[in-house]
Amino acid sequence: MFKVKAEVNFSASHENLVVGLFDRPVKFEGGLAALDEMFGGQLNELAKSGDISGKLKEVGKLHTLGKAGAKKIWFVGLGREKEFTFDKLREALGRAFKSLKNAKQEEVALYLDSFLAGDIDAEDAAYAVSEAFALSTYIFEGYKQKPNEPEKKLEEITIYSEAADEQEINASLTVGYAYGRGTNSARTLVNTPGNMLKATDLAEYARKLGEKYGFETEILGLEEIRKLGMGALLAVNQGSVEEPRMIVLKYQGKETWEDAIGLVGKGITFDTGGYSIKTKTGIVGMKTDMGGAAAVLGAMEIIGELKPEQNVVAVIPSTDNMIGGGAFKPDDVITSMSGKTIEVLNTDAEGRLVLADAMTYAKHHGAQYLVDVATLTGGVITALGLHTTGAMTNNEELFEQVLEASYEAGEQMWRLPIFEKDLERVRGSKIADLNNSPGSEGHAVMGGAFVGEFAEGTPWVHLDIAGTATSRQDTDLGPSGATGVMSRTLALFVERFEPFEK
């Protein structure tokens, strides 16, 4: 896939050459000056006239007509150098790779040193190249009949750079590509229809992931779930003909099982809303209600590839939420694995119920820090829109580490508050310890506050991805549909995690 060459050679034969171009009124410098000389100074004139542009994310193509080794040069606008950031670099590269993909190109060379500025060094740029390549060229092939001719794909990328050691650049390329591929795996899971991805299928996917990376794997079936008293997961599953699964993957990156991070992902493979049934338009797209589970599995793939020195236990409660003669109902009271009783006021607030048992089970496996991820509430979309993940926490230090990882991953989040009066509403049932839906006011906060009751003092962060798990439009880093959001954030968080006194 990637080849690294320390000696820059613009005379080498390639189908395509990609170079970065900053938006500044100066002559071509460094390696680009050598390229300009091959064109008799005409590249600089084309830049001055605007025929090739350095404006951010503008991509231009120039046929070399034999003046250089590459048949075509693709100029990628990087914007103003003083405003250059890693996020802008990643998105600009994504735009370029999408252009190459749409042009059905199979081979490309990239002059890495033309993408360096400010704090962004060659290793950073290499990471951005491989991550952006994986993310931006992702497709979900779907189920249409395939054409007889195989589709051309970009499969060979040569990186030219004199700015860093080949080994270091190769290492960065490997890491960035692992992050992109893990996110793409999460995207594919979320894009898969509910009839093709049931709880048993999700469990089988996790089992194979565990085999590939040597994770300790535990898959609980219906009878085991009953024996352990996971009444919240069982209640949601009651209306279904499909069995539930509680999925556990354990990665031990330290000699002893200590400071374990629990990643908990909601795995509702299809959500009708139960007897609190969704509208005919609201029910469409509910195959994506396992986006939290997909994010955790994507993160575990990245962790398996890169093997950080951390301990992680991933816990995924999985079922669909259907209507049937045995389905749970509003006014039911159920008992969770923790022993807490729950009055059900809304069967469409099922995600927080399955997360309740999963949080308890993650602690059973020794998790000392908890991060749960879920497409939990429509309320978070009302509060924060479609581009920002909602976050809640009971621990400032843990939240800051997750927040830092999200910024580095380019997956923005915003913290929502949980006050004592919010907890009073969740604890406001007259006949049970908790109620699962105190009302529509502060809906996202109520969902998070309910899940937090099962952290029981363990440092915990809640991530509501209802608005960010899918995208209605194509972006520079991927097509419309599933985004794989939080896979990279979780993996970065694990990789950089610093234990602290609780």
Helices and strands as residue ranges (DSSP letters): E 2-5, E 14-21, H 30-38, H 42-49, E 59-63, E 70-77, G 81-83, H 86-102, E 107-111, G 112-115, H 122-136, E 156-160, H 166-191, H 199-213, E 216-220, H 222-227, H 231-237, E 245-252, E 260-265, E 267-271, G 286-290, H 291-306, E 311-321, E 333-335, E 341-343, H 351-364, E 367-374, H 379-384, E 389-393, H 396-409, E 413-415, H 420-426, E 434-435, H 443-452, E 460-464, E 470-471, E 481-482, H 487-496
